[in-house]
């Protein structure tokens, strides 16, 4: 006999609250979070019942359909899961959760082409998805080349090719030359210079007077010597 599930108190309290809200209003969209709480608690049968009831009120509710397909897969009801999830990806081709389950179901059933289609949808959004890569390798029977590492991918985006860098640099306009600085004009100093005649006049007159005095003095000395010789 299996032991009863031990539900965390917080999840149990949220289940009670949401179940009460859905019971009061059958058209309440709280059925979806209620199903999520059942899934957290591992109560897959209860989650399936809640989702089925909710989809009778809101048929075509893609989010609820994807959740129900997941629940059916967990319950081992592959046919129901595949039928619902195929409708999901028909309406929402980018629903990766539905593609993930479908890729696994297609692989089990040997539907290689359909499995590869779901893998391609996943890998186009995330080339590093190991689960999708594993399914693809199993289906094709040949290992794929390993995808570029995140470091290489980051490096390739950071390092641009040389020609691209050159083109970018050549496209950048050259900076305009800085305007020449205008030096303030040096003020001209006006020096009033005396005329050449004025420069020579003063010392020439002085020299002539000195010479005249010297000649007079010499004349006086010679006259005294001449008188003394008599």
Secondary structure, DSSP 8 states (H G I E B T S, - for coil): --------HHHHHHHHHHHHHHHH-TT-THHHHHHHHHHHTT-HHHHHHHHHHHHHHSTT-HHHHHHHHHHHHHTT-HHHHHHHHHHHHHH-TT-HHHHHHHHHHHHHHT-HHHHHHHHHHHHHH-TT-HHHHHHHHHHHSS-------HHHHHHHHHS--HHHHHHHHHHS-----------------------HHHHHHHHHHHHHHHHHHHHHHHHHHHHHHHHHH-
